[in-house]
């Protein structure tokens, strides 16, 4: 039977429960254990697919096409293994399953109640994954913050599991210790309150991971120990760091792996984090810097610039840079600011000088997205990169806009566009996929896109084929619109290479332009498969070319 570790958060959101969970998984895996991780989101949504990325963060996609929380991406990157729909639970999924079972007399005529039947369904899903994967450890991250109404039922599931298997369940609280400027002292009181709140749910944390700006000192550890009823050795310091990949190493310095194994009365195993420590060392000692511009629209909220919408791309850039002993500097470029028609009175801030901004960069990425906002600004950026030999990587929408730009400015199709932005477009070089038309007309948006891993055959002699070093690849998708094959001939005649095609449906997956340092755009999302110890080949080659430019 697996050992279960529940990870909850205290004081506030955004303190790093996801990377803490992923780091614990990495530590246990480094000791020879098999590990699975589950993210529980307290939303009524069935999945994350219909959520606003500015509010919720990136929508991560697994091989089997599950649209899930970005923390699942962290799990995959740290564990270096592919996860699936069984690694993701939402309130909506749990309630849907319980109601469906009740409709089929699955409860034998009983009165179906929130407690115990909802927690029981949560436990059933956890145990299903454990049995399927034969995991030694199952890590379960409970979304939200203790004290919120939404996650009470998941805490109840954890409490019941602990009641049934007292020797096989451990609770970890990731909590925040603020240092108010006017006081200048690290305060433990918010964490004390978080623990008391967790106690009211019938749960006592076994380990507290203390997030703070700086490492915990001995007085703070003693105070947390006394008032939160945990041993001092079970208070783990988690200070701010430059890279999230330092976290497993930092945790091990506080002996977290051994403390967890001791809680389960398991034999101590030596940790093998050699490759991970080597990675951290390369991060800390870069030999050069590379400036990458991200031309997007999902990172401005009021006066704040957020990066969560593009977290997998950011990490893929980092992985590639670290493998080349480089330090990435990502420049955020708001696409709307480059289009006078969209930003006539500075609605999105002062208009930017495209030429000046792009000339200062070593490379440009245009990521995925939906809707017409910012599209013309992105197209202008792509055109400048193409004409001025600036390394360019387009992802999903980035590929579609690269095709539109090429069709307009090279093929002479001045009205080229996508039916996503112009419904009655006659030169629709990007068109909705036939199977998606009916879904859109019926407003079936949730979980209906072309999702998950699909094969792509690479054309011999192309740069893409040389980069991948194979003829057939599999990459993850999330889109409704595709390159319209009616325009393939004119695009190819004018020099756009269809470097990768899906063999099942003859869909163009990769385009590239020859006689350019690097101009590749993909319909899929290669960033989802990049790992810190195994950078994605497309990103690595892109960064390699960018480094030559500076």
Wavefront OBJ file of the C-alpha trace (Angstrom):
o trace
v 0.000 0.000 0.000
v 1.202 3.503 -0.830
v 2.059 6.172 1.682
v -0.015 9.356 1.388
v 1.304 12.882 1.905
v -1.234 15.714 1.926
v 0.101 19.226 1.317
v -2.064 22.208 2.317
v -1.364 25.942 2.336
v -1.644 28.488 5.116
v -1.925 32.307 5.411
v -2.210 33.168 1.699
v -2.161 31.761 -1.820
v 0.820 31.853 -4.166
v 3.423 30.834 -1.598
v 4.618 27.806 -3.552
v 2.609 24.723 -2.523
v 2.945 23.372 -6.041
v 6.729 23.591 -6.270
v 7.008 22.391 -2.654
v 4.940 19.311 -3.578
v 7.000 18.776 -6.733
v 10.234 19.169 -4.760
v 9.145 16.617 -2.152
v 8.380 14.256 -5.025
v 11.854 14.831 -6.467
v 13.476 14.118 -3.089
v 11.567 10.860 -2.622
v 12.261 9.791 -6.189
v 15.968 10.515 -5.689
v 15.859 7.934 -2.876
v 14.559 5.224 -5.185
v 10.810 5.449 -4.483
v 8.090 5.613 -7.137
v 6.007 8.771 -6.779
v 2.682 10.064 -8.053
v 1.312 13.561 -7.457
v -2.296 14.782 -7.502
v -3.528 18.360 -7.659
v -6.941 19.021 -6.121
v -8.545 22.252 -7.321
v -11.538 23.428 -5.257
v -13.328 24.821 -8.339
v -16.719 23.667 -9.592
v -15.153 23.677 -13.084
v -14.643 20.173 -14.480
v -11.187 21.211 -15.642
v -9.108 24.357 -16.087
v -9.805 24.706 -19.808
v -12.370 27.505 -19.639
v -10.550 29.609 -17.032
v -9.032 33.023 -17.734
v -5.216 32.582 -17.784
v -4.634 36.045 -16.292
v -6.689 35.079 -13.228
v -5.887 31.380 -12.970
v -2.513 31.058 -14.654
v -1.424 28.751 -17.445
v -3.634 25.910 -18.619
v -1.311 22.902 -18.691
v -2.153 20.004 -21.036
v -1.200 16.378 -20.453
v -0.563 13.697 -23.091
v -4.118 12.393 -22.737
v -5.554 15.857 -23.348
v -6.479 16.922 -19.821
v -6.557 20.700 -19.358
v -5.360 21.211 -15.824
v -3.743 23.494 -13.298
v -0.188 24.720 -13.897
v 1.026 22.820 -10.823
v 0.627 19.574 -12.764
v 3.276 21.006 -15.094
v 5.558 21.522 -12.095
v 5.002 17.907 -11.064
v 5.938 16.668 -14.532
v 9.051 18.811 -14.703
v 10.375 17.882 -11.251
v 9.428 14.202 -11.383
v 10.446 13.895 -15.049
v 7.411 11.755 -15.819
v 4.186 12.167 -17.772
v 0.959 12.525 -15.778
v -2.666 12.096 -16.832
v -6.266 12.978 -16.057
v -6.091 10.800 -12.918
v -3.531 13.218 -11.454
v -6.066 16.055 -11.440
v -9.208 16.412 -9.300
v -11.699 19.278 -9.160
v -14.823 19.799 -7.087
v -16.799 19.706 -10.326
v -15.416 16.300 -11.294
v -16.108 14.855 -7.865
v -19.706 16.093 -7.700
v -20.376 15.006 -11.293
v -19.177 11.468 -10.495
v -21.249 11.251 -7.310
v -24.410 12.481 -9.042
v -23.879 10.094 -11.988
v -23.449 7.169 -9.569
v -26.616 8.148 -7.698
v -28.585 8.274 -10.977
v -27.435 4.720 -11.719
v -28.462 3.444 -8.257
v -24.794 3.134 -7.375
v -25.563 3.955 -3.753
v -28.267 1.291 -3.438
v -31.077 3.673 -2.625
v -29.274 5.487 0.182
v -29.684 9.188 0.831
v -26.606 10.656 -0.867
v -25.014 13.353 1.287
v -22.134 15.789 1.013
v -20.455 13.973 3.907
v -19.425 11.194 3.649
v -20.076 10.606 -0.057
v -18.081 13.523 -1.519
v -14.940 12.800 0.579
v -15.371 9.093 -0.220
v -15.247 9.888 -3.947
v -12.069 11.897 -3.404
v -10.503 8.943 -1.562
v -11.637 6.556 -4.301
v -9.850 8.656 -6.927
v -6.662 8.859 -4.887
v -6.588 5.095 -4.323
v -7.390 4.405 -7.971
v -4.277 6.303 -9.075
v -2.116 4.631 -6.436
v -3.227 1.150 -7.550
v -2.908 1.900 -11.265
v 0.623 3.259 -10.953
v 1.721 1.027 -8.051
v 3.218 4.101 -6.391
v 5.213 3.999 -3.177
v 4.181 7.566 -2.398
v 1.127 9.543 -3.430
v 1.430 13.313 -2.909
v -1.863 15.190 -2.787
v -1.797 18.986 -2.983
v -5.013 20.593 -1.734
v -5.596 23.854 -3.589
v -6.473 27.085 -1.860
v -5.689 28.138 1.704
v -6.802 26.502 4.951
v -9.832 28.318 6.288
v -11.502 28.659 2.906
v -14.913 27.035 2.616
v -14.108 25.520 -0.781
v -11.437 23.070 0.354
v -13.094 21.787 3.547
v -14.377 18.629 1.872
v -10.914 17.738 0.644
v -9.498 18.234 4.123
v -12.295 15.975 5.340
v -11.209 13.309 2.837
v -7.644 13.600 4.155
v -8.876 13.302 7.760
v -10.905 10.168 6.969
v -7.955 8.572 5.171
v -5.750 9.278 8.197
v -8.383 7.725 10.472
v -8.376 4.543 8.396
v -4.632 4.309 7.818
v -2.977 6.210 10.691
v 0.527 4.942 9.863
v 0.263 5.695 6.158
v -0.775 9.363 6.083
v 1.325 12.469 6.753
v 0.186 16.097 6.655
v 2.436 18.958 5.557
v 1.450 22.616 5.878
v 3.183 25.166 3.658
v 2.749 28.465 5.466
v 3.994 32.036 5.136
v 5.940 34.044 7.708
v 5.792 37.768 6.864
v 8.400 40.362 7.829
v 6.477 43.671 8.035
v 8.739 46.607 7.098
v 7.573 48.775 9.976
v 8.440 46.014 12.461
v 11.475 44.391 10.858
v 10.855 41.045 12.546
v 9.641 37.720 11.139
v 6.182 37.012 12.579
v 4.908 33.484 13.329
v 1.384 34.444 14.417
v -0.270 34.009 10.966
v 1.157 30.476 10.789
v -0.074 29.749 14.307
v -3.582 30.769 13.225
v -3.318 28.649 10.065
v -2.424 25.596 12.163
v -5.323 26.260 14.555
v -7.660 26.505 11.554
v -6.319 23.198 10.251
v -6.874 21.716 13.717
v -10.574 22.655 13.499
v -10.794 20.352 10.467
v -9.460 17.528 12.632
v -5.953 17.661 11.181
v -2.634 18.260 12.923
v 0.290 18.944 10.573
v 3.254 16.610 10.985
v 5.646 18.958 9.176
v 5.514 22.707 8.575
v 7.338 24.204 5.598
v 7.940 27.835 6.540
v 8.016 30.155 3.539
v 9.678 33.510 4.118
v 11.938 36.070 2.506
v 14.924 34.770 4.479
v 15.861 31.491 6.217
v 14.226 30.773 9.576
v 16.315 31.371 12.652
v 16.340 29.229 15.807
v 13.947 31.441 17.853
v 11.297 31.302 15.121
v 11.647 27.521 14.795
v 11.222 27.120 18.550
v 8.175 29.358 18.591
v 6.471 27.465 15.756
v 7.346 24.189 17.459
v 5.804 25.234 20.794
v 2.650 26.919 19.499
v 1.961 24.628 16.534
v 2.685 21.321 18.295
v 5.447 20.041 15.991
v 9.053 19.093 16.683
v 11.669 21.727 15.837
v 13.223 19.279 13.364
v 9.883 19.202 11.548
v 9.901 22.946 10.876
v 11.547 23.248 7.463
v 12.965 26.564 6.306
v 11.944 27.644 2.792
v 13.449 31.082 2.034
v 13.059 32.966 -1.240
v 15.482 31.701 -3.869
v 16.530 32.738 -7.384
v 15.424 29.485 -9.012
v 12.706 27.022 -8.023
v 15.136 24.209 -8.893
v 17.103 25.029 -5.745
v 14.159 23.981 -3.567
v 14.815 20.207 -3.356
v 18.453 20.937 -2.418
v 17.378 23.474 0.224
v 14.823 21.053 1.679
v 17.461 18.355 1.967
v 19.724 20.747 3.859
v 16.969 20.785 6.500
v 16.791 16.968 6.311
v 13.213 16.901 4.956
v 13.572 13.550 3.160
v 14.704 11.760 6.307
v 12.004 13.427 8.411
v 9.300 12.185 6.008
v 10.650 8.626 5.971
v 10.856 8.635 9.774
v 7.198 9.641 10.004
v 6.312 6.519 8.036
v 8.804 4.312 9.922
v 10.543 3.564 6.637
v 14.179 2.611 6.271
v 16.385 5.584 5.485
v 17.693 5.618 1.926
v 20.560 7.691 0.652
v 19.543 10.581 -1.578
v 20.960 10.810 -5.093
v 20.550 14.417 -6.185
v 23.877 14.635 -8.024
v 22.408 15.633 -11.382
v 20.035 18.038 -9.665
v 22.863 19.684 -7.708
v 24.843 19.988 -10.934
v 21.833 21.736 -12.497
v 21.622 24.169 -9.569
v 25.339 24.881 -9.864
v 24.986 25.719 -13.569
v 22.057 28.028 -12.748
v 24.127 29.854 -10.156
v 27.166 30.270 -12.439
v 26.042 31.371 -15.932
v 28.710 32.335 -18.436
v 26.543 34.594 -20.594
v 23.119 36.240 -20.837
v 20.473 35.987 -23.546
v 17.570 38.449 -23.993
v 14.317 36.906 -25.192
v 11.244 38.989 -25.993
v 7.811 37.527 -25.266
v 5.144 39.244 -27.365
v 1.881 38.370 -25.599
v -1.223 39.706 -23.919
v -1.869 37.576 -20.837
v 0.483 39.205 -18.365
v -0.928 42.635 -17.506
v -3.402 43.005 -14.652
v -3.734 46.592 -13.503
v -0.291 47.881 -12.528
v 1.143 44.387 -12.146
v 2.923 42.144 -14.639
v 2.216 38.457 -14.019
v 4.069 35.569 -15.622
v 1.904 32.579 -14.675
v 0.036 32.565 -18.002
v 3.238 31.507 -19.774
v 4.967 29.511 -17.036
v 5.789 26.435 -19.155
v 7.346 28.609 -21.879
v 9.391 30.464 -19.281
v 10.619 27.198 -17.783
v 11.398 25.745 -21.229
v 13.515 28.833 -21.976
v 15.304 28.390 -18.663
v 15.941 24.672 -19.252
v 17.512 25.422 -22.614
v 19.585 28.277 -21.209
v 20.837 26.293 -18.226
v 22.021 23.482 -20.515
v 24.031 26.076 -22.465
v 25.411 27.803 -19.326
v 23.395 30.933 -20.047
v 21.154 33.191 -17.986
v 17.836 34.135 -19.619
v 16.472 37.649 -19.431
v 12.847 37.685 -20.532
v 11.452 40.997 -21.805
v 7.653 41.283 -21.687
v 6.211 43.053 -24.725
v 2.517 43.953 -24.635
v 1.249 43.214 -28.163
v -1.504 45.869 -28.140
v 1.045 48.656 -27.766
v 2.379 48.043 -31.288
v -0.958 48.518 -33.054
v -2.111 52.174 -33.435
v -5.650 51.047 -34.305
v -5.953 49.059 -31.078
v -4.129 51.524 -28.847
v -5.201 54.927 -30.248
v -5.276 56.835 -26.961
v -2.811 54.784 -24.965
v -5.474 52.465 -23.555
v -2.753 49.846 -23.052
v -0.067 52.324 -22.044
v 2.290 54.425 -24.125
v 2.734 53.212 -27.700
v 6.004 51.338 -28.171
v 8.657 51.624 -30.886
v 8.648 48.134 -32.385
v 11.952 48.533 -34.196
v 13.752 49.793 -31.093
v 12.302 47.086 -28.842
v 13.038 44.142 -31.143
v 16.527 45.262 -32.166
v 17.588 45.103 -28.522
v 16.686 41.402 -28.308
v 18.513 38.179 -29.152
v 15.305 36.352 -30.032
v 11.499 36.635 -30.016
v 8.731 34.226 -29.016
v 5.071 34.703 -29.890
v 3.092 32.334 -27.637
v -0.407 30.881 -27.859
v -3.661 32.654 -27.069
v -7.255 33.185 -28.097
v -9.242 36.083 -29.538
v -8.340 39.050 -31.725
v -6.906 41.345 -29.055
v -3.237 42.044 -29.707
v -3.159 40.050 -32.964
v -2.072 42.873 -35.304
v 0.708 43.905 -32.927
v 1.998 40.326 -32.895
v 1.864 40.159 -36.699
v 3.957 43.342 -36.925
v 6.523 41.797 -34.579
v 6.658 38.580 -36.631
v 7.107 40.543 -39.873
v 10.010 42.479 -38.363
v 11.675 39.281 -37.150
v 11.304 37.656 -40.569
v 12.680 40.624 -42.527
v 15.491 41.481 -40.103
v 16.738 37.946 -39.396
v 15.865 38.005 -35.693
v 15.515 34.431 -34.329
v 11.802 33.677 -33.987
v 9.810 30.877 -32.389
v 6.021 30.823 -32.777
v 3.805 28.614 -30.632
v 0.214 27.649 -31.500
v -1.374 31.065 -32.253
v 2.204 32.187 -32.937
v 2.309 29.767 -35.878
v -1.078 30.867 -37.178
v -0.053 34.524 -37.114
v 3.271 33.704 -38.810
v 1.281 32.111 -41.647
v -1.044 35.136 -41.893
v 1.931 37.513 -41.964
v 3.664 35.478 -44.687
v 0.465 35.241 -46.748
v -0.120 39.007 -46.571
v 3.378 40.300 -47.089
v 5.077 37.641 -49.203
v 2.272 35.891 -51.098
v 0.328 39.087 -51.801
v -2.852 37.886 -50.085
v -3.519 41.295 -48.525
v -6.739 40.207 -46.812
v -5.327 36.985 -45.372
v -6.682 36.284 -41.912
v -8.143 33.650 -39.586
v -11.841 32.894 -39.303
v -11.313 33.156 -35.547
v -10.889 36.920 -35.999
v -12.922 37.504 -39.171
v -15.818 35.061 -39.583
v -16.492 35.760 -43.277
v -12.839 35.985 -44.285
v -12.356 35.013 -47.965
v -8.582 34.537 -47.710
v -8.858 32.358 -44.636
v -5.331 30.928 -44.545
v -6.193 29.868 -40.984
v -9.561 28.184 -40.634
v -11.538 26.372 -37.963
v -11.181 22.588 -38.107
v -14.325 20.924 -39.534
v -15.070 18.930 -36.373
v -14.873 22.137 -34.322
v -17.533 24.079 -36.287
v -20.474 22.200 -34.798
v -19.028 22.392 -31.288
v -18.632 26.164 -31.555
v -22.161 26.603 -32.978
v -23.533 24.665 -29.987
v -21.272 26.604 -27.583
v -19.539 23.414 -26.480
v -16.281 24.988 -25.380
v -15.145 22.966 -22.366
v -12.769 20.102 -23.177
v -13.645 20.103 -26.896
v -10.521 21.468 -28.579
v -7.927 19.323 -30.311
v -6.126 18.334 -27.143
v -3.227 16.194 -26.005
v -0.449 14.358 -27.801
v -0.669 13.786 -31.569
v 1.950 12.485 -34.001
v 3.799 14.701 -36.477
v 5.914 13.513 -39.410
v 8.901 15.734 -40.206
v 9.994 16.586 -43.729
v 13.457 15.369 -44.645
v 16.062 18.093 -45.067
v 14.278 20.636 -42.857
v 15.793 22.342 -39.838
v 13.021 20.845 -37.693
v 14.032 17.320 -38.742
v 17.685 18.079 -37.913
v 16.723 19.439 -34.503
v 14.553 16.479 -33.512
v 16.926 13.911 -35.108
v 13.973 11.689 -35.987
v 11.223 11.563 -38.592
v 8.213 11.018 -36.322
v 7.500 12.980 -33.143
v 4.611 13.350 -30.688
v 3.681 16.734 -29.209
v 0.801 18.188 -27.198
v -1.919 20.416 -28.656
v -4.623 22.834 -27.551
v -6.396 24.570 -30.437
v -9.469 24.783 -32.699
v -7.965 26.476 -35.763
v -5.469 25.136 -38.299
v -3.589 26.132 -41.434
v -6.072 25.890 -44.329
v -4.696 23.316 -46.772
v -6.340 25.183 -49.680
v -3.559 27.747 -49.357
v -0.665 25.302 -48.944
v 0.375 25.499 -52.601
v 0.695 29.291 -52.763
v 2.435 29.433 -49.379
v 4.953 26.752 -50.378
v 5.473 28.324 -53.811
v 6.546 31.541 -52.091
v 8.989 29.794 -49.762
v 7.136 28.768 -46.603
v 8.188 25.206 -45.759
v 5.607 22.832 -44.276
v 8.192 21.068 -42.134
v 5.844 18.893 -40.082
v 2.480 17.322 -40.883
v 0.106 15.204 -38.826
v -0.130 11.899 -40.766
v -3.620 11.079 -39.486
v -5.407 14.222 -40.711
v -2.875 15.910 -42.996
v -2.732 18.946 -40.716
v 0.297 21.217 -40.905
v 2.061 21.207 -37.529
v 5.337 23.051 -38.218
v 6.291 25.805 -40.654
v 9.739 27.252 -41.171
v 11.469 29.773 -43.414
v 14.812 28.944 -45.038
v 17.773 31.341 -45.261
v 16.976 32.686 -41.836
v 18.982 32.116 -38.608
v 15.920 30.575 -36.972
v 12.305 30.991 -38.025
v 10.183 28.061 -36.840
v 6.566 28.046 -35.709
v 4.600 25.099 -34.349
v 0.884 24.447 -34.010
v 1.623 22.353 -30.919
v 3.049 23.361 -27.543
v 6.595 21.974 -27.190
v 7.000 23.789 -23.860
v 4.778 21.200 -22.147
v 7.401 18.492 -22.660
v 10.510 20.390 -21.595
v 12.216 19.198 -18.410
v 15.040 20.791 -16.357
v 17.374 17.844 -16.975
v 16.063 17.262 -20.534
v 15.510 20.596 -22.342
v 13.182 20.485 -25.332
v 15.264 20.328 -28.547
v 13.366 23.170 -30.267
v 13.931 25.548 -27.366
v 17.552 24.472 -26.997
v 18.312 25.130 -30.666
v 16.436 28.432 -30.539
v 18.510 29.628 -27.564
v 21.693 28.321 -29.199
v 21.016 30.514 -32.248
v 20.067 33.477 -30.047
v 23.395 33.201 -28.215
v 25.254 33.426 -31.519
v 23.454 36.685 -32.262
v 24.814 38.493 -29.203
l 1 2 3 4 5 6 7 8 9 10 11 12 13 14 15 16 17 18 19 20 21 22 23 24 25 26 27 28 29 30 31 32 33 34 35 36 37 38 39 40 41 42 43 44 45 46 47 48 49 50 51 52 53 54 55 56 57 58 59 60 61 62 63 64 65 66 67 68 69 70 71 72 73 74 75 76 77 78 79 80 81 82 83 84 85 86 87 88 89 90 91 92 93 94 95 96 97 98 99 100 101 102 103 104 105 106 107 108 109 110 111 112 113 114 115 116 117 118 119 120 121 122 123 124 125 126 127 128 129 130 131 132 133 134 135 136 137 138 139 140 141 142 143 144 145 146 147 148 149 150 151 152 153 154 155 156 157 158 159 160 161 162 163 164 165 166 167 168 169 170 171 172 173 174 175 176 177 178 179 180 181 182 183 184 185 186 187 188 189 190 191 192 193 194 195 196 197 198 199 200 201 202 203 204 205 206 207 208 209 210 211 212 213 214 215 216 217 218 219 220 221 222 223 224 225 226 227 228 229 230 231 232 233 234 235 236 237 238 239 240 241 242 243 244 245 246 247 248 249 250 251 252 253 254 255 256 257 258 259 260 261 262 263 264 265 266 267 268 269 270 271 272 273 274 275 276 277 278 279 280 281 282 283 284 285 286 287 288 289 290 291 292 293 294 295 296 297 298 299 300 301 302 303 304 305 306 307 308 309 310 311 312 313 314 315 316 317 318 319 320 321 322 323 324 325 326 327 328 329 330 331 332 333 334 335 336 337 338 339 340 341 342 343 344 345 346 347 348 349 350 351 352 353 354 355 356 357 358 359 360 361 362 363 364 365 366 367 368 369 370 371 372 373 374 375 376 377 378 379 380 381 382 383 384 385 386 387 388 389 390 391 392 393 394 395 396 397 398 399 400 401 402 403 404 405 406 407 408 409 410 411 412 413 414 415 416 417 418 419 420 421 422 423 424 425 426 427 428 429 430 431 432 433 434 435 436 437 438 439 440 441 442 443 444 445 446 447 448 449 450 451 452 453 454 455 456 457 458 459 460 461 462 463 464 465 466 467 468 469 470 471 472 473 474 475 476 477 478 479 480 481 482 483 484 485 486 487 488 489 490 491 492 493 494 495 496 497 498 499 500 501 502 503 504 505 506 507 508 509 510 511 512 513 514 515 516 517 518 519 520 521 522 523 524 525 526 527 528 529 530 531 532 533 534 535 536 537 538 539 540 541 542 543 544 545 546 547 548 549 550
